[in-house]
Amino acid sequence: YMVEQFNNAVGGEGNIETLEGIAQIENGVLEVNCSPAVEVNIYTNVAWSRGRHTVGVGLTRVKYELHPLDKFARVEVIDKDGRTAYTNFIKIDKETDK
């Protein structure tokens, strides 16, 4: 199912457009689509879970396999200039994620 359109956050000199796409959850995977980034972090209610921190050059798509106890997620994207953008909290509904 489709989640919500990303909202830009203030970073560096002002608003940035690091997040251009949407987050989608399908078959237990959260997929993040964004304009080129150097870091993508996914925060959830679960304290420890692998695969939520991705570093690279020109990242435009990141996938995170949801932990069984994840109830929400928030995505942070950082571009090459250090500017940061965040999503709103994304509710993870296991019943509709099929």
Accessible surface in RSA format (square Angstrom, percent):
REM  Atomic radii and reference values for relative SASA: ProtOr
REM  Chains: A
REM  Algorithm: Lee & Richards
REM  Probe-radius: 1.40
REM  Slices: 20
REM RES _ NUM      All-atoms   Total-Side   Main-Chain    Non-polar    All polar
REM                ABS   REL    ABS   REL    ABS   REL    ABS   REL    ABS   REL
RES TYR A   1    85.98  40.1  53.72  30.6  32.26  83.9  69.00  51.9  16.99  20.9
RES MET A   2   106.68  55.2  88.16  58.3  18.52  44.1  75.15  63.9  31.53  41.8
RES VAL A   3    36.09  23.7   8.25   7.5  27.83  67.1  13.70  11.9  22.39  60.7
RES GLU A   4    59.25  34.0  51.92  39.3   7.33  17.4  35.26  68.2  23.98  19.6
RES GLN A   5   115.85  64.8 104.91  76.7  10.95  26.1  52.80 112.4  63.05  47.8
RES PHE A   6    16.58   8.3   1.50   0.9  15.08  39.2   1.73   1.0  14.85  42.5
RES ASN A   7    70.14  48.4  65.99  63.8   4.15  10.0  23.99  57.7  46.15  44.6
RES ASN A   8    67.55  46.6  37.84  36.6  29.70  71.5   9.70  23.4  57.84  55.9
RES ALA A   9    22.74  20.9  16.51  25.5   6.23  14.2  22.74  32.0   0.00   0.0
RES VAL A  10   116.62  76.7  94.06  85.2  22.56  54.4  94.06  81.7  22.56  61.2
RES GLY A  11    10.60  13.1   0.00   N/A  10.60  13.1  10.60  29.1   0.00   0.0
RES GLY A  12    69.12  85.2   0.00   N/A  69.12  85.2  31.08  85.3  38.03  85.2
RES GLU A  13   182.72 104.9 146.37 110.7  36.35  86.6  69.75 134.9 112.97  92.2
RES GLY A  14    25.23  31.1   0.00   N/A  25.23  31.1  23.08  63.3   2.15   4.8
RES ASN A  15   116.82  80.6  85.23  82.4  31.59  76.1  20.98  50.5  95.84  92.6
RES ILE A  16     5.98   3.4   2.98   2.2   3.00   7.2   5.98   4.3   0.00   0.0
RES GLU A  17   141.05  81.0 124.93  94.5  16.12  38.4  40.48  78.3 100.56  82.1
RES THR A  18     6.12   4.3   1.39   1.4   4.72  11.3   4.31   5.8   1.80   2.7
RES LEU A  19    10.46   5.8   0.00   0.0  10.46  26.3   0.00   0.0  10.46  28.2
RES GLU A  20   119.41  68.6  92.56  70.0  26.85  63.9  37.48  72.5  81.93  66.9
RES GLY A  21    16.18  19.9   0.00   N/A  16.18  19.9  15.88  43.6   0.30   0.7
RES ILE A  22    45.99  26.2  45.83  34.1   0.16   0.4  45.83  33.0   0.16   0.4
RES ALA A  23     0.34   0.3   0.34   0.5   0.00   0.0   0.34   0.5   0.00   0.0
RES GLN A  24    55.81  31.2  55.13  40.3   0.69   1.6   4.55   9.7  51.27  38.9
RES ILE A  25     0.01   0.0   0.00   0.0   0.01   0.0   0.00   0.0   0.01   0.0
RES GLU A  26    85.63  49.2  80.62  61.0   5.01  11.9  26.13  50.5  59.50  48.6
RES ASN A  27   110.59  76.3  84.11  81.3  26.48  63.8  33.96  81.7  76.63  74.1
RES GLY A  28    24.21  29.9   0.00   N/A  24.21  29.9  22.05  60.5   2.16   4.8
RES VAL A  29    44.40  29.2  44.00  39.8   0.40   1.0  44.00  38.2   0.40   1.1
RES LEU A  30     0.00   0.0   0.00   0.0   0.00   0.0   0.00   0.0   0.00   0.0
RES GLU A  31    38.44  22.1  38.44  29.1   0.00   0.0   6.08  11.8  32.36  26.4
RES VAL A  32     0.15   0.1   0.05   0.0   0.10   0.2   0.05   0.0   0.10   0.3
RES ASN A  33    36.25  25.0  36.25  35.0   0.00   0.0  18.46  44.4  17.79  17.2
RES CYS A  34     2.85   2.2   0.18   0.2   2.67   6.3   0.00   0.0   2.85   3.1
RES SER A  35    19.77  16.7  19.13  25.5   0.63   1.5  15.54  33.1   4.23   5.9
RES PRO A  36    88.32  64.4  79.04  72.1   9.28  33.7  79.61  65.7   8.71  54.1
RES ALA A  37     1.44   1.3   0.00   0.0   1.44   3.3   1.16   1.6   0.28   0.7
RES VAL A  38    45.16  29.7  44.81  40.6   0.35   0.9  44.81  38.9   0.35   1.0
RES GLU A  39    43.60  25.0  43.60  33.0   0.00   0.0   0.83   1.6  42.77  34.9
RES VAL A  40     0.58   0.4   0.00   0.0   0.58   1.4   0.00   0.0   0.58   1.6
RES ASN A  41    13.15   9.1  13.15  12.7   0.00   0.0   5.22  12.6   7.93   7.7
RES ILE A  42     3.83   2.2   0.65   0.5   3.18   7.7   0.65   0.5   3.18   8.6
RES TYR A  43   108.29  50.6 106.67  60.7   1.62   4.2  86.16  64.7  22.14  27.3
RES THR A  44    19.12  13.6   0.00   0.0  19.12  45.6   0.00   0.0  19.12  28.9
RES ASN A  45    61.66  42.5  29.41  28.4  32.26  77.7  20.69  49.8  40.97  39.6
RES VAL A  46    21.24  14.0  15.60  14.1   5.63  13.6  20.20  17.5   1.04   2.8
RES ALA A  47    80.80  74.3  51.25  79.1  29.55  67.2  63.11  88.9  17.69  46.9
RES TRP A  48   222.99  89.5 209.21 101.3  13.79  32.4 185.83  99.1  37.17  60.3
RES SER A  49    32.01  27.0   6.49   8.7  25.52  58.8   9.54  20.3  22.47  31.5
RES ARG A  50   224.81  94.4 205.29 104.6  19.52  46.5  85.44 116.8 139.37  84.5
RES GLY A  51    48.92  60.3   0.00   N/A  48.92  60.3  35.51  97.5  13.41  30.0
RES ARG A  52    38.17  16.0  33.13  16.9   5.04  12.0   9.55  13.1  28.62  17.3
RES HIS A  53   112.16  61.3  89.31  62.1  22.85  58.4  69.53  71.7  42.62  49.6
RES THR A  54    39.15  27.8  36.09  36.6   3.06   7.3  29.18  39.2   9.97  15.1
RES VAL A  55   101.70  66.9  72.48  65.6  29.23  70.4  72.48  63.0  29.23  79.3
RES GLY A  56    23.51  29.0   0.00   N/A  23.51  29.0  21.13  58.0   2.38   5.3
RES VAL A  57   146.11  96.1 119.33 108.0  26.78  64.5 119.33 103.7  26.78  72.6
RES GLY A  58    39.07  48.2   0.00   N/A  39.07  48.2  19.53  53.6  19.55  43.8
RES LEU A  59    32.09  17.9  28.49  20.4   3.60   9.1  32.09  22.5   0.00   0.0
RES THR A  60    67.91  48.3  62.49  63.4   5.42  12.9  33.31  44.7  34.60  52.3
RES ARG A  61   148.62  62.4 127.15  64.8  21.46  51.1  30.42  41.6 118.20  71.6
RES VAL A  62     9.47   6.2   5.26   4.8   4.21  10.2   9.44   8.2   0.03   0.1
RES LYS A  63   127.92  62.4 102.70  63.0  25.21  60.0  48.19  43.4  79.73  84.9
RES TYR A  64     2.38   1.1   0.83   0.5   1.56   4.0   2.38   1.8   0.00   0.0
RES GLU A  65   138.72  79.6 124.34  94.1  14.38  34.2  36.87  71.3 101.85  83.2
RES LEU A  66    18.65  10.4   3.50   2.5  15.15  38.1   3.50   2.5  15.15  40.8
RES HIS A  67    52.81  28.9  48.49  33.7   4.32  11.1  27.91  28.8  24.90  29.0
RES PRO A  68   109.25  79.6  87.20  79.5  22.05  80.2  95.36  78.7  13.90  86.4
RES LEU A  69   114.88  64.0 113.11  80.9   1.76   4.4 114.74  80.6   0.14   0.4
RES ASP A  70     2.36   1.7   0.00   0.0   2.36   5.6   0.00   0.0   2.36   2.4
RES LYS A  71   137.09  66.9 132.90  81.5   4.19  10.0  89.29  80.4  47.80  50.9
RES PHE A  72    69.67  34.9  69.67  43.2   0.00   0.0  69.67  42.2   0.00   0.0
RES ALA A  73     0.00   0.0   0.00   0.0   0.00   0.0   0.00   0.0   0.00   0.0
RES ARG A  74    78.91  33.1  78.91  40.2   0.00   0.0   6.55   9.0  72.36  43.9
RES VAL A  75     0.00   0.0   0.00   0.0   0.00   0.0   0.00   0.0   0.00   0.0
RES GLU A  76    18.06  10.4  18.06  13.7   0.00   0.0   0.00   0.0  18.06  14.7
RES VAL A  77     0.00   0.0   0.00   0.0   0.00   0.0   0.00   0.0   0.00   0.0
RES ILE A  78    31.48  17.9  31.48  23.4   0.00   0.0  31.48  22.7   0.00   0.0
RES ASP A  79    11.70   8.2  10.97  10.9   0.73   1.7   7.83  18.4   3.87   3.9
RES LYS A  80   168.14  82.0 136.30  83.6  31.84  75.8 102.39  92.2  65.75  70.0
RES ASP A  81    92.37  64.7  58.65  58.4  33.73  79.8  23.96  56.4  68.41  68.2
RES GLY A  82    50.56  62.4   0.00   N/A  50.56  62.4  28.69  78.7  21.87  49.0
RES ARG A  83    85.88  36.1  85.53  43.6   0.34   0.8  13.00  17.8  72.88  44.2
RES THR A  84    23.99  17.1  23.66  24.0   0.33   0.8   9.98  13.4  14.01  21.2
RES ALA A  85     0.00   0.0   0.00   0.0   0.00   0.0   0.00   0.0   0.00   0.0
RES TYR A  86    68.14  31.8  65.23  37.1   2.91   7.6  34.41  25.9  33.73  41.6
RES THR A  87     1.51   1.1   0.13   0.1   1.38   3.3   0.95   1.3   0.57   0.9
RES ASN A  88    71.35  49.2  68.61  66.3   2.74   6.6  16.60  39.9  54.75  52.9
RES PHE A  89   122.60  61.3 107.77  66.8  14.83  38.6 107.78  65.3  14.82  42.4
RES ILE A  90     1.51   0.9   0.83   0.6   0.68   1.6   1.51   1.1   0.00   0.0
RES LYS A  91   157.54  76.9 144.45  88.6  13.09  31.2  91.09  82.0  66.45  70.8
RES ILE A  92    10.44   5.9   0.18   0.1  10.26  24.7   0.18   0.1  10.26  27.8
RES ASP A  93    50.15  35.1  46.59  46.4   3.56   8.4  12.92  30.4  37.24  37.1
RES LYS A  94    78.23  38.2  69.85  42.9   8.38  19.9  69.22  62.3   9.01   9.6
RES GLU A  95   134.57  77.3 122.72  92.8  11.85  28.2  50.56  97.8  84.00  68.6
RES THR A  96    79.41  56.5  60.33  61.2  19.08  45.5  64.71  86.9  14.70  22.2
RES ASP A  97    18.68  13.1   5.44   5.4  13.24  31.3   1.93   4.5  16.75  16.7
RES LYS A  98   177.16  86.4 123.96  76.1  53.20 126.7 110.31  99.3  66.85  71.2
END  Absolute sums over single chains surface
CHAIN  1 A     5945.6       4701.7       1243.9       3233.5       2712.2
END  Absolute sums over all chains
TOTAL          5945.6       4701.7       1243.9       3233.5       2712.2
